[in-house]
Amino acid sequence: MADSQHHSVKTHPVAPRVKDHHKKPHVGPDIHAYRDHHVKTVGDGSDEWWGQVRLSTTVYAHPQDVT
């Protein structure tokens, strides 16, 4: 049944700012810094790293704080 139901997907041209961008992904300041940072995000000890990210990026609003 599902094979007979084909839906076309509308396509759009690629925006020039994306089309003419760097050919390689940016992992700055260099690949070594990227790899050092990546090691902290996976495997043993990653829970602590992600916990710090949560604390530094999450803002909790209490009902009494909202006006």
Steps between C-alpha positions, in 0.01 A plus 500: 500500500761756606704433187217621279465831686769724354518865604709749311731726698519865405857613435650846535820652359801513732549845652816675372630554855500123546593403147813715492607419857808307607534159342615341827316514831639738761637329811699788644725618623661183362432127473708424811289732718187343354619149580604597854158652558318204342671250732340675796150456357504121460601202709608494863459835670266642237214522751696756699574702187138497386392590855717811485355590160150464644582723793654767280226506237172426680301772672221397733215744557295471815136618495578772756780631273269550202321833487 
